[in-house]
Amino acid sequence: MILVTGATGNLGRPLIAELAARGRKVRALTRTPGGARLPAGVEPCDSTAPDFDGVTALVVNIAGTPGSTDALLDAAKAAGVRRVVTVSALVVADDEAAGEGSSAAIHRNLETAVAAAFPQWTHLRPGAFAANALQWKAQLTAGDVVRGPYAGACTAPIHEADIAAVAVQALLGDELLGQAPSLTGPHGLTTAEQVAILGAVLARPLRFEEIPAAAAKQAMLSHNSWVQEEAIDSLLRYLAGTVGKPALVTGEVERILGRPALTYAQWAEANVSAFQN
């Protein structure tokens, strides 16, 4: 049995779908087990009371508050879980000086805890998710302008289906044990270019309008009260550091899966309906 946390999120859904399609027993940890709409054969499980009965492998697809994550890992270890795949972050390697509460520090602490407690582990370090574009939905409902910081911030957005496919490899095979692959999409794109590609797919004249980082920070704080301020500061520092530089493209997805990584345009085409509701 494989227990997947964050099972109904952007990454969790393609992951449990692929595992179920391969005939694997999956237990999906979710805050809404009654309305989770899971694939046939997948067991829902309330995230407030994780059930580790029969579980041999765990996917940690959340880096929540230290107490909640520690409790999850303690329960997994006590139940005899041997293999853990963590969904970490590319910034763990890029931002070694990040302060407590930053994304890099939170994920680094998670990686350290997992490696210390479980004999078999893999840390997946994806960069920017293509699905981050979903945060623009409210703005695009109101018009054709996306406002945010750093129009020239350049990343290589990765399709969540690629992360899920690599996670499946880490769960079902041994070739990724003890590794921490850095996962990116196949091409570097600025934020403005991502908006333009999304506009082409949606057949709308979308454009990106840059706003000051301070204003963006205040907007993030007001809409995400659960996020620590240092996490937002570190994100803005990271984005600022990518302006005018080629994005890191690692090629790890193609190496591991034996096929090219999916593009941002492919992600946009697969998610048209998300911007039309």
TISEMI-729219 format. One record per residue (C-alpha): x, y, z; residue number from 1. Coordinates in nm, 3 decimals. Example, Ala and Ser with C-alpha at 12.3 -4.5 7.8 and 13.67 -1.06 7.14 Angstrom:
REM TISEMI-729219
+---------+---------+---------+------+
:      xx :      yy :      zz : loke :
+---------+---------+---------+------+
:   1.230 :  -0.450 :   0.780 :    1 :
:   1.367 :  -0.106 :   0.714 :    2 :
+---------+---------+---------+------+
***
This chain:
REM TISEMI-729219
+---------+---------+---------+------+
:      xx :      yy :      zz : loke :
+---------+---------+---------+------+
:   0.000 :   0.000 :   0.000 :    1 :
:   0.124 :   0.349 :  -0.092 :    2 :
:   0.002 :   0.646 :   0.112 :    3 :
:  -0.003 :   0.975 :  -0.079 :    4 :
:  -0.039 :   1.306 :   0.103 :    5 :
:  -0.184 :   1.609 :  -0.074 :    6 :
:  -0.367 :   1.356 :  -0.288 :    7 :
:  -0.629 :   1.591 :  -0.430 :    8 :
:  -0.388 :   1.871 :  -0.524 :    9 :
:  -0.239 :   1.959 :  -0.862 :   10 :
:   0.034 :   1.698 :  -0.824 :   11 :
:  -0.149 :   1.443 :  -0.610 :   12 :
:  -0.424 :   1.373 :  -0.862 :   13 :
:  -0.203 :   1.268 :  -1.156 :   14 :
:   0.016 :   1.071 :  -0.916 :   15 :
:  -0.262 :   0.860 :  -0.765 :   16 :
:  -0.420 :   0.818 :  -1.109 :   17 :
:  -0.098 :   0.671 :  -1.254 :   18 :
:  -0.042 :   0.446 :  -0.954 :   19 :
:  -0.400 :   0.320 :  -0.972 :   20 :
:  -0.366 :   0.262 :  -1.347 :   21 :
:  -0.068 :   0.039 :  -1.271 :   22 :
:  -0.276 :  -0.165 :  -1.032 :   23 :
:  -0.106 :  -0.041 :  -0.715 :   24 :
:  -0.295 :  -0.013 :  -0.388 :   25 :
:  -0.318 :   0.356 :  -0.299 :   26 :
:  -0.449 :   0.535 :   0.006 :   27 :
:  -0.517 :   0.904 :  -0.058 :   28 :
:  -0.471 :   1.146 :   0.231 :   29 :
:  -0.708 :   1.441 :   0.197 :   30 :
:  -0.890 :   1.694 :   0.410 :   31 :
:  -1.215 :   1.611 :   0.227 :   32 :
:  -1.232 :   1.230 :   0.198 :   33 :
:  -1.606 :   1.234 :   0.140 :   34 :
:  -1.588 :   1.449 :  -0.173 :   35 :
:  -1.243 :   1.367 :  -0.305 :   36 :
:  -1.359 :   1.210 :  -0.636 :   37 :
:  -1.079 :   0.953 :  -0.644 :   38 :
:  -1.004 :   0.694 :  -0.913 :   39 :
:  -1.167 :   0.354 :  -0.870 :   40 :
:  -0.987 :   0.143 :  -0.612 :   41 :
:  -0.813 :   0.432 :  -0.435 :   42 :
:  -0.893 :   0.452 :  -0.064 :   43 :
:  -0.974 :   0.796 :   0.079 :   44 :
:  -0.822 :   0.877 :   0.417 :   45 :
:  -0.880 :   1.179 :   0.639 :   46 :
:  -0.557 :   1.379 :   0.670 :   47 :
:  -0.635 :   1.449 :   1.035 :   48 :
:  -0.607 :   1.076 :   1.113 :   49 :
:  -0.361 :   0.908 :   0.873 :   50 :
:  -0.407 :   0.531 :   0.852 :   51 :
:  -0.074 :   0.351 :   0.804 :   52 :
:  -0.214 :   0.000 :   0.828 :   53 :
:  -0.044 :  -0.203 :   0.554 :   54 :
:   0.145 :   0.099 :   0.418 :   55 :
:   0.498 :   0.030 :   0.293 :   56 :
:   0.567 :   0.354 :   0.104 :   57 :
:   0.478 :   0.719 :   0.164 :   58 :
:   0.473 :   1.024 :  -0.061 :   59 :
:   0.520 :   1.346 :   0.134 :   60 :
:   0.364 :   1.597 :  -0.102 :   61 :
:   0.325 :   1.867 :   0.163 :   62 :
:   0.570 :   2.066 :   0.369 :   63 :
:   0.333 :   2.197 :   0.631 :   64 :
:   0.396 :   2.326 :   0.977 :   65 :
:   0.692 :   2.149 :   1.141 :   66 :
:   0.472 :   1.985 :   1.403 :   67 :
:   0.228 :   1.832 :   1.155 :   68 :
:   0.499 :   1.698 :   0.926 :   69 :
:   0.700 :   1.560 :   1.217 :   70 :
:   0.392 :   1.379 :   1.349 :   71 :
:   0.326 :   1.227 :   1.006 :   72 :
:   0.683 :   1.098 :   0.976 :   73 :
:   0.681 :   0.965 :   1.331 :   74 :
:   0.361 :   0.771 :   1.262 :   75 :
:   0.503 :   0.635 :   0.937 :   76 :
:   0.823 :   0.520 :   1.104 :   77 :
:   0.633 :   0.357 :   1.391 :   78 :
:   0.418 :   0.170 :   1.137 :   79 :
:   0.725 :   0.026 :   0.964 :   80 :
:   0.711 :   0.231 :   0.643 :   81 :
:   1.042 :   0.181 :   0.464 :   82 :
:   1.028 :   0.400 :   0.153 :   83 :
:   0.953 :   0.773 :   0.145 :   84 :
:   0.944 :   0.999 :  -0.159 :   85 :
:   0.944 :   1.367 :  -0.071 :   86 :
:   0.828 :   1.644 :  -0.302 :   87 :
:   1.088 :   1.902 :  -0.210 :   88 :
:   1.199 :   2.211 :  -0.405 :   89 :
:   1.472 :   2.321 :  -0.641 :   90 :
:   1.559 :   2.611 :  -0.410 :   91 :
:   1.700 :   2.368 :  -0.152 :   92 :
:   2.015 :   2.354 :  -0.361 :   93 :
:   1.999 :   2.713 :  -0.490 :   94 :
:   1.937 :   2.903 :  -0.165 :   95 :
:   2.156 :   2.744 :   0.102 :   96 :
:   2.159 :   3.062 :   0.313 :   97 :
:   1.779 :   3.093 :   0.328 :   98 :
:   1.641 :   3.181 :   0.670 :   99 :
:   1.403 :   2.978 :   0.885 :  100 :
:   1.052 :   2.981 :   0.743 :  101 :
:   1.167 :   3.010 :   0.382 :  102 :
:   1.070 :   2.748 :   0.128 :  103 :
:   1.432 :   2.634 :   0.101 :  104 :
:   1.468 :   2.589 :   0.478 :  105 :
:   1.133 :   2.413 :   0.519 :  106 :
:   1.207 :   2.163 :   0.244 :  107 :
:   1.568 :   2.114 :   0.354 :  108 :
:   1.451 :   2.030 :   0.704 :  109 :
:   1.200 :   1.785 :   0.559 :  110 :
:   1.466 :   1.615 :   0.349 :  111 :
:   1.696 :   1.583 :   0.650 :  112 :
:   1.423 :   1.435 :   0.868 :  113 :
:   1.323 :   1.178 :   0.604 :  114 :
:   1.680 :   1.069 :   0.529 :  115 :
:   1.748 :   1.022 :   0.900 :  116 :
:   1.437 :   0.814 :   0.969 :  117 :
:   1.382 :   0.590 :   0.667 :  118 :
:   1.616 :   0.342 :   0.496 :  119 :
:   1.485 :   0.413 :   0.145 :  120 :
:   1.426 :   0.769 :   0.030 :  121 :
:   1.419 :   0.992 :  -0.275 :  122 :
:   1.388 :   1.370 :  -0.266 :  123 :
:   1.229 :   1.519 :  -0.577 :  124 :
:   1.330 :   1.883 :  -0.625 :  125 :
:   1.100 :   2.042 :  -0.884 :  126 :
:   1.139 :   2.403 :  -0.984 :  127 :
:   0.850 :   2.634 :  -1.068 :  128 :
:   0.527 :   2.445 :  -1.135 :  129 :
:   0.346 :   2.524 :  -1.459 :  130 :
:   0.032 :   2.498 :  -1.243 :  131 :
:   0.138 :   2.816 :  -1.061 :  132 :
:  -0.042 :   2.989 :  -1.347 :  133 :
:  -0.370 :   2.888 :  -1.183 :  134 :
:  -0.313 :   3.170 :  -0.933 :  135 :
:  -0.393 :   3.411 :  -1.218 :  136 :
:  -0.744 :   3.275 :  -1.264 :  137 :
:  -0.914 :   3.546 :  -1.056 :  138 :
:  -0.738 :   3.823 :  -1.246 :  139 :
:  -0.820 :   3.665 :  -1.581 :  140 :
:  -1.184 :   3.639 :  -1.483 :  141 :
:  -1.181 :   4.016 :  -1.443 :  142 :
:  -0.986 :   4.101 :  -1.758 :  143 :
:  -0.689 :   4.031 :  -1.982 :  144 :
:  -0.414 :   4.169 :  -1.758 :  145 :
:  -0.209 :   3.970 :  -1.507 :  146 :
:  -0.035 :   4.185 :  -1.249 :  147 :
:   0.260 :   4.065 :  -1.046 :  148 :
:   0.630 :   4.114 :  -0.971 :  149 :
:   0.922 :   4.071 :  -1.210 :  150 :
:   0.793 :   4.034 :  -1.564 :  151 :
:   1.142 :   3.922 :  -1.665 :  152 :
:   1.180 :   3.652 :  -1.400 :  153 :
:   1.293 :   3.346 :  -1.595 :  154 :
:   1.217 :   2.988 :  -1.486 :  155 :
:   1.160 :   2.654 :  -1.659 :  156 :
:   0.804 :   2.561 :  -1.554 :  157 :
:   0.749 :   2.189 :  -1.504 :  158 :
:   0.426 :   2.006 :  -1.580 :  159 :
:   0.290 :   1.833 :  -1.269 :  160 :
:   0.235 :   1.517 :  -1.475 :  161 :
:   0.611 :   1.491 :  -1.520 :  162 :
:   0.673 :   1.523 :  -1.146 :  163 :
:   0.409 :   1.255 :  -1.086 :  164 :
:   0.571 :   1.024 :  -1.341 :  165 :
:   0.912 :   1.063 :  -1.176 :  166 :
:   0.754 :   1.000 :  -0.835 :  167 :
:   0.608 :   0.674 :  -0.968 :  168 :
:   0.954 :   0.569 :  -1.083 :  169 :
:   1.092 :   0.647 :  -0.736 :  170 :
:   0.815 :   0.448 :  -0.568 :  171 :
:   0.818 :   0.140 :  -0.788 :  172 :
:   1.185 :   0.110 :  -0.883 :  173 :
:   1.521 :   0.133 :  -0.707 :  174 :
:   1.720 :   0.346 :  -0.950 :  175 :
:   1.638 :   0.675 :  -0.772 :  176 :
:   1.699 :   0.559 :  -0.414 :  177 :
:   1.921 :   0.799 :  -0.222 :  178 :
:   1.901 :   1.060 :  -0.497 :  179 :
:   1.765 :   1.416 :  -0.508 :  180 :
:   1.702 :   1.493 :  -0.876 :  181 :
:   1.641 :   1.857 :  -0.969 :  182 :
:   1.339 :   1.860 :  -1.200 :  183 :
:   1.257 :   2.136 :  -1.449 :  184 :
:   1.058 :   2.187 :  -1.762 :  185 :
:   1.233 :   2.177 :  -2.102 :  186 :
:   1.248 :   2.551 :  -2.171 :  187 :
:   1.316 :   2.874 :  -1.987 :  188 :
:   1.033 :   3.128 :  -1.997 :  189 :
:   0.987 :   3.469 :  -1.840 :  190 :
:   0.667 :   3.536 :  -1.650 :  191 :
:   0.554 :   3.766 :  -1.930 :  192 :
:   0.620 :   3.490 :  -2.186 :  193 :
:   0.415 :   3.243 :  -1.983 :  194 :
:   0.120 :   3.483 :  -1.985 :  195 :
:   0.158 :   3.532 :  -2.360 :  196 :
:   0.160 :   3.155 :  -2.423 :  197 :
:  -0.147 :   3.113 :  -2.204 :  198 :
:  -0.315 :   3.391 :  -2.399 :  199 :
:  -0.241 :   3.221 :  -2.731 :  200 :
:  -0.391 :   2.894 :  -2.606 :  201 :
:  -0.698 :   3.073 :  -2.469 :  202 :
:  -0.725 :   3.293 :  -2.779 :  203 :
:  -0.719 :   3.604 :  -2.561 :  204 :
:  -0.490 :   3.912 :  -2.578 :  205 :
:  -0.337 :   3.853 :  -2.236 :  206 :
:  -0.048 :   4.062 :  -2.110 :  207 :
:   0.159 :   4.088 :  -1.794 :  208 :
:   0.186 :   4.415 :  -1.603 :  209 :
:   0.471 :   4.436 :  -1.355 :  210 :
:   0.403 :   4.579 :  -1.010 :  211 :
:   0.658 :   4.663 :  -0.736 :  212 :
:   0.778 :   4.370 :  -0.527 :  213 :
:   0.655 :   4.540 :  -0.208 :  214 :
:   0.302 :   4.562 :  -0.346 :  215 :
:   0.316 :   4.200 :  -0.457 :  216 :
:   0.429 :   4.096 :  -0.110 :  217 :
:   0.139 :   4.273 :   0.057 :  218 :
:  -0.106 :   4.107 :  -0.183 :  219 :
:   0.042 :   3.765 :  -0.109 :  220 :
:   0.024 :   3.822 :   0.266 :  221 :
:  -0.339 :   3.934 :   0.248 :  222 :
:  -0.446 :   3.632 :   0.042 :  223 :
:  -0.230 :   3.370 :   0.214 :  224 :
:  -0.247 :   3.430 :   0.588 :  225 :
:  -0.099 :   3.084 :   0.658 :  226 :
:   0.225 :   3.157 :   0.467 :  227 :
:   0.520 :   3.282 :   0.671 :  228 :
:   0.657 :   3.621 :   0.567 :  229 :
:   1.006 :   3.477 :   0.517 :  230 :
:   0.865 :   3.232 :   0.260 :  231 :
:   0.730 :   3.523 :   0.054 :  232 :
:   1.052 :   3.721 :   0.095 :  233 :
:   1.260 :   3.425 :  -0.021 :  234 :
:   1.031 :   3.370 :  -0.321 :  235 :
:   1.065 :   3.733 :  -0.426 :  236 :
:   1.444 :   3.720 :  -0.382 :  237 :
:   1.455 :   3.407 :  -0.594 :  238 :
:   1.246 :   3.561 :  -0.872 :  239 :
:   1.453 :   3.880 :  -0.867 :  240 :
:   1.768 :   3.673 :  -0.903 :  241 :
:   1.639 :   3.509 :  -1.221 :  242 :
:   1.576 :   3.833 :  -1.412 :  243 :
:   1.803 :   3.864 :  -1.713 :  244 :
:   1.951 :   3.516 :  -1.665 :  245 :
:   1.890 :   3.191 :  -1.854 :  246 :
:   1.667 :   2.956 :  -1.658 :  247 :
:   1.816 :   2.637 :  -1.520 :  248 :
:   1.709 :   2.344 :  -1.741 :  249 :
:   1.839 :   2.020 :  -1.595 :  250 :
:   1.719 :   1.753 :  -1.837 :  251 :
:   1.654 :   1.517 :  -1.545 :  252 :
:   1.295 :   1.447 :  -1.647 :  253 :
:   1.407 :   1.318 :  -1.986 :  254 :
:   1.691 :   1.118 :  -1.830 :  255 :
:   1.462 :   0.947 :  -1.581 :  256 :
:   1.154 :   0.896 :  -1.798 :  257 :
:   1.324 :   0.835 :  -2.132 :  258 :
:   1.109 :   1.096 :  -2.309 :  259 :
:   1.113 :   1.476 :  -2.342 :  260 :
:   0.966 :   1.680 :  -2.060 :  261 :
:   0.622 :   1.825 :  -2.130 :  262 :
:   0.616 :   2.192 :  -2.229 :  263 :
:   0.439 :   2.485 :  -2.069 :  264 :
:   0.222 :   2.516 :  -2.382 :  265 :
:   0.115 :   2.152 :  -2.340 :  266 :
:   0.021 :   2.229 :  -1.980 :  267 :
:  -0.183 :   2.531 :  -2.090 :  268 :
:  -0.364 :   2.328 :  -2.357 :  269 :
:  -0.449 :   2.058 :  -2.102 :  270 :
:  -0.586 :   2.314 :  -1.856 :  271 :
:  -0.793 :   2.544 :  -2.078 :  272 :
:  -1.110 :   2.457 :  -1.888 :  273 :
:  -0.960 :   2.578 :  -1.559 :  274 :
:  -0.960 :   2.933 :  -1.697 :  275 :
:  -1.305 :   2.916 :  -1.855 :  276 :
:  -1.522 :   2.834 :  -1.552 :  277 :
+---------+---------+---------+------+
***
